[in-house]
């Protein structure tokens, strides 16, 4: 079996470090096991999805070195890789459920009949999680009475306007693209029993699941785009190295089993394994991320350092081809943690 993982971002904003870490773990697992890494754009939210956001995501992944085997600009056998272009595929799978009597109309929406039985997620990180969707999904909080009230447990898979819900298209795409392992944030764990029920309805084996811990900010809440270090394009602008950001992101929820914290790209690929993923949430530490970047800067050869520092030198009107620059960089890399700090060290 060929391992196939995927990263499926929604292009509604910038590439967040939480999404980038998910992409990294999927990329590492696929590369480590000789598999394929697929990039799929979940752009069915037409009101919020933009071409600019798609490009930001693509540019961010390229800067991190997370190349994809199939996806935008890299055709494969299971495209198209934009959900907005896969409507006919979703229609055909809905027809299968209709033929089996597993869906019905409800005020213009289409609902999937959830089975009244226990469903167990055998998660490679969180362990076994068992729920009964018919029972757990039959309550909702009523704003007027401020109480739990009875609710329809069956899942809406298509809205009255004809657009499909995430749960349905996610399962269909993973099935069609032959995804073998789904590595995603722990906040999606509650969705997985619904997805398993749909896989069973289609009569196919589901992929293996691994839900990774959440990445929290220093105050202990989920990182938002306003938190320092949250957005990948800011790392580029600040003068981080993609290899260092990958290194630090990997440590947000994973350990190699020893005390090592600095990994070259080759060492990270060799060391990574799902068995090393922690169950507890991680806290983002910008100071430590800076330290990791400084270690990566010092590991570069002077020619390589000159190449990556050249744009920042140019902004400071320093000619990177000046014969004095190599000696200056030798000194600067011992004092700087960011490429953007190097000009100030060279020419204070």
Secondary structure, 3 states (H helix, E strand, C coil): CCCEEEECCCCCCCCEHHHHHHHHHHHHHHHHCCCEEEECECCCCCCCCCHHHHHHHHHHHHHHCCCCCEECCECCCCCCCEHHHCHHHHHHHHHHHHHCCCEEEECCEEEECCCCCEEEEEECCCEEEEEEHHHHCCEEEECCCCEEEECCCCEEEECCCCCECHHHHHHHHHHHCCCCEEEEEHHHHHHHHHHHHHHHHCCCCCCEEEEECCEECCCCCECCCCCCCCEHHHHHHHCCCHHHHHHHHHHCCECCCCCCCCCCHHHHHHHCCHHHECCCCEECCHHHHHHHHHHHHHHCCHHHHHHHHHHHHHHCCCCCCCCCHHHHHHHHCCCCCCHHHHHHHHCC
